[in-house]
Amino acid sequence: MAKLYLVPTPIGHLKDMTYRAVEVLQKVDLILAEDTRISAKLLQHYNIATPMKSHHMHNEHATVKGIVTALQQGVSHALISDAGTPAISDPGFLLVREAIAAQIEVECLPGATAFVPALVQSGLPNDRFIFEGFLPPKKGRKTRLEKIAVSERTVILYESPHKIVKTLQQLAAVCGSERPVALSRELTKLHEETFRGTLLEAINHFEGKVVKGEFVVCLHGKQD
């Protein structure tokens, strides 16, 4: 049986690719990519000619069994997402679970993940934290927000630019407008920005602005 590699890719700056990640992508038989059009630019930059196949949230349930069968037959695979580490708010968990169940060796390389630099540079406590990823859009959202409000640990969220103000307003409603928060966007890119302040200050800063890039929101835990 062949090995399944999970290979992190840059979250913005192309030079954040590791030497080992390039080597693995060059040597495997097939690369599973979230969006082959996006990944093609990365592979071209590093002269990686390995064939690619789409593997994303809309087809992973239908294709995972075929991938596992190919791994069992000796076809090595590397899984990459558009940016960051596979399976962290991206496809990957389902394939890893099925590969392990089939006794296929799985190896995740270390590399870029957006929430780590955002947390470290936030200035908020980082000895203990909770990663929530994207909040549910509707069902279960209120319950999740209420749990976040009472957490004593720093809470990390991902949010899209067109929903960021609404999410900040909802957080302020359950946590109080004076709860400290740090928001990072466009990490490693030319227009990287990190805003630090209260939830109310963050709302005032971003309200009415057109911003690009997904946000990493680091929210201070509840204090007595």
NULUMPA-774161 format. One record per residue: x, y negated, z negated of N, C-alpha, C, CB in turn; residue in three letters. Coordinates in steps of 0.2 Angstrom, whole numbers, plus 5000, padded with zeros to 4 digits. Glycine has a CB too. Layout:
<pts>
XYZXYZXYZXYZala...
</pts>
This chain:
<pts>
500450065000500050005000500449945000499550004994met500249895003500549825003500349784998500449795010ala500749724997500649684991500249624993501249654988lys499749594989499449534990499749484986498649544988leu499949424990500249374987499849314987500949354991tyr499849274982499449214981499949154981498949214975leu499949114986500449064987500148994987500749074994val500448954982500148884981500448844987500448854974pro500048794989500348754994500248674991499848755001thr500648634995500648564992499948534991501048524997pro499848494986499248454985499248394989499148444978ile499748374992499848314996500448305000499748254991gly501048304996501648294999501948355001502148264994his502048365008502248425011502948455008502348415018leu503348415005503948435003503948464996504448375002lys503348474993503248504987503148584988502548484984asp503248604994503248684995503848704993503148695003met503848764989504448794987504848844992504348844981thr505448854992505848894996505548964996506548894994tyr505348994991505049054990504449064993505049084983arg504049014993503349014996503449015003502948944994ala503848975006504048985014504249055016504548925016val504649085012504949145013504349195013505449165008glu503949195008503449245008502949235014503049235001val502749175016502349165021502649185028502149095022leu503249185028503649205034503649285035504349175034gln503649315029503749385029503149435029504249405023lys502549405027501949445027501749455034501449415022val501249505034500949525041500449475042500749595041asp500049445037499449405039499349355033498849445040leu499149295035499049245030498249225030499449175032ile497949235024497249215024497249145021496949265018leu496849105026496849025024496149005024497248995030ala496048955019495448935018495148895024495448885012glu495548855027495448815033496048825038495248745032asp496048865043496548875047496848815050496448935052thr496348765052496548705055497048665051495948665057arg496848665044497248625039497948655038496848615033ile497848725037498448765036498948765042498348835034ser498748755048499148765054499648705053498748755060ala499448645051499948595050500548605046499548525048lys500348645040500848665035501348715038500548685029leu501048765041501448815044501848795050501048875047leu501648745054502048715059502648675056501548675064gln502448635051503048595048503648645046502748555042his503448705043503948745041504148805045503748775034tyr503948795052504048845057503848915055504848845059asn503348925052503048985050502549015056502648985043ile502749065059502349095065501849155063502849115070ala501849165056501349225054500649205056501449235047thr500349255059499649255061499149235055499349315064pro498649195056498149175051497449205052498149095050met497049205047496349225047496049185042496349305046lys495449165043495049125039494749165033494449095042ser494849135027494549175021494349115016495149215017his493649105016493449045012492749065009493248985017his492449025005491949035001491349065004491748974997met491249045011490649065015490749135018490549015020his491349165018491449235021491749285017491849225027asn492049265011492449305007492049365004492649265001glu491449365003491049425001490949475006490349404998his490949445013490849495018491549525021490549455024ala492049495019492749515022493149545017493049455025thr493049545010493549565005493649635006493249544998val493149675007493249755008493749765014492549785009lys493649735019494149745025494849725023493849705031gly494949675020495549655018495949705013495549585014ile495549725008495749775004495949845007495249794998val495549865012495749925016496349905020495149935021thr496449855023497049835027497649835022497049765030ala497649815016498149815011498349885009497949775005leu497849925009497949995007498350035013497250035006gln498250005019498550035025499250005026498050025031gln499449965022500149935022500249865026500549985026gly499649835027499649765030499749715024499049755034val500349685023500449635018500049575020501149625017ser499749545014499349475015499649425010498649495014his499549365012499649305008499049265008500249265010ala498749245002498149205002498349135000497649224997leu498149085004498349015003497648975003498848985008ile497648915000497048875000497248815004496748854993ser496848765005496948705008497548665004496348655009asp497448664998497948634993497948664987497748554993ala498548664984498548694977498648774976497948674973gly498448794971498448864969497848904971498648884962thr497848954975497248994976496849014970497349054981pro496249014970495749044965495648984959496049104962ala496048934960495848874955495448824958496548844953ile494748834957494248794960494248804968494348724959ser494548864970494548884977494448954978495248864980asp494348984984494249054984494849094982494149074992pro494749154980495349194977495149244972495849154975gly494749224967494549274962494249334964494149234957phe493849334969493449394971493949444974492949374976leu494449414979494949464982495449494977495249424987leu495649454972496149474967495749534963496349414962val495149524961494849574957494749634961494149544955arg494549634967494449694971495149724973494149674978glu495649684974496349714975496549754969496849664977ala496449724963496649754957496349824955496549704951ile495649814957495249874956495449934961494549864958ala495749914966496049964971496749984970495949944978ala497049954964497749974962498249944967497850044961gln498049884970498549854974498849804970498149814980ile499549794971499949744967499749674970500749764968glu499649634965499549564966500049524963498849544963val500349474966500849424964500649354966501549444967glu500649314960500449244962501149204961499949214957cys501349164966501949124965501749064961502249104972leu502249034957502148974954502148914959502648964949pro501848864958501848804962501248754961501648834969gly501148714965500648654964499948674962500648614971ala499748634957499048634955498948564952498948694949thr498348534955498248464954498148444946497648444958ala497848494942497648464936498348464931497148514933phe498848494933499448494928499748434928499948554930val499948404934500248334934499748284931500548314940pro499148284933498648244930498648244923497948254933ala498648304920498548304913499248274909498448374910leu499748294912500448274909500548204909501048314912val500248164914500348094915499748054912500548074922gln499248094910498748054907498848014901498148104906ser499348044897499448014890498948044885499347944891gly498548084887498048124882498348184879497348134886leu498148204874498448264871498448324876498048284864pro498948364876498948414881499248484878499448394887asn499248484871499448544868498948594868499648534861asp498348574869497748614870497248584874497348634863arg496948614879496548584884496048634887496848544889phe495448614890495048654893494948634900494348654889ile495048674905494948664912494248684914495448694916phe493848634916493148654918493048654926492648594915glu493548624930493448624937492848584939493348694940gly492548594944491948554946491348574942491748574954phe490948524940490348534936489848564941490148474933leu489348604938488748624942488448564945488248674938pro488248564951487848504954487148494951487748514961pro486848544949486148534946486048584940485648554952lys485848644942485748694936486348704932485448764939lys486148694925486748704920487148644919487148754922gly487048584923487548534922487448494916487348484928arg486748484914486648454907486948484901485948444906lys486848554901487148594896487948594896486948664897thr488248594902488948594902489148524899489148604909arg488848474901489048404899488948394891488648344902leu488448424889488348424881488948464878487648454879glu489148514881489648554878490348514878489748624881lys490448484884491048444884491048384879491048414891ile490548364878490448304873490748324866489748274873ala490648384864490848404857491448444857490248444854val491748454863492448484863492948444859492648504870ser493348464855493948434852494548434856494048464845glu494548464861495148474866495048424872495248544868arg495648414875495548374881495248414886496248354883thr494748384890494348424895494548394902493648414894val494748444906494948424913494348444918495648454915ile494248394922493648404928493948384934493048364926leu493648414940493748394946493148364949493948454951tyr493248314953492648274955492748244962492348224950glu492248244966492348214973492348134972491848234978ser492548094977492548024977491847994977492947994982pro491448024981490747994981490348014975490448014987his490548054971490148074965490448044958490048144964lys491048014959491448004953491147954948492147974955ile490847904951490447854946489847884943490247794950val489447924946488947954943489148004937488547994948lys489648044939489948084934490148044927490448134936thr490547994929490747954923490147924919491247894926leu489647904922489047874919488747934915488547854924gln488747994917488448044914488848064908488348104918gln489548064908489948074903489948024897490648084905leu489847964900489747904895489147914891489747844898ala488547944894487947944891487948004885487447964896ala488348054886488448104881489048094876488448174884val489548064878490148064874490247994871490748074879cys489847944874489947874871490447834876490247874864gly490247774877490647734883491347724881490247674884ser491547734874492247714872492747774872492247684865glu492447834874492947894875493447884880492447954877arg494147884877494647884882494647934888495347884878pro494847904894494847954899495447934904494247944903val495747974908496247964913495947994919496947984911ala496047954925495847984931496347974936495147944934leu496548034940497048034945496748054951497648074943ser497048024957496748034963497348034968496147994966arg497348064974497848054979498548074976497847984982glu498548124972499148144968499648164974499048204964leu500248144973500948154977500848114983500948224978thr500348084985500248044991500447974990499548054994lys500447934996500747864996500247824992500647845003leu499647834992499147794988498947824981498547774992his499347864978499247894972499047844967499847934969glu498547854963498247814958498047854951497647774960glu498247824946498047854939497747794935498647884935thr497147794933496847744929496747774922496147724932phe496947734917496847754910496447704907497547764907arg495947724903495547674899494947714896495247614903gly494447674894493847704892493347724897493447664887thr492847764896492347784901492047724904491847834898leu491847674900491547614902492047574907491347574896leu492647574905493147534909493247574916493847534905glu493247634915493347674922492747664926493447754920ala492147664923491547654928491547584931490947654923ile491747534927491847464930492347464935491947414924asn492947504934493447494939493247524946494047534936his492947584946492747624952492147604955492847694951phe491647574951490947564954491047514959490547534948glu490647524965490647484970491247484975490647414968gly491747524973492347534977492247594982492947544973lys492647594988492647654992493347684991492547635000val493347744988493947774987494047844990494047784979val494647864991494747924995495147974990495147915001lys495048034991495448084988495048114982496048064985gly495048184981494748204975495048184968494748284975glu494648174963494848154957495048214952494348104953phe495548204948495648244942495448204936496348274941val494948224932494748184926494948214920493948174926val495348184916495548204910495248164904496348204909cys494848204900494348164895494648184888493648184896leu494748134884494948144877494448184873495148084874his494648234869494248274865493848224860494548324862gly493348254857492948224852493348214846492348264850lys493348154843493748134837493248114831494148074838gln493448134825493048124819493048054818493248164813asp
</pts>
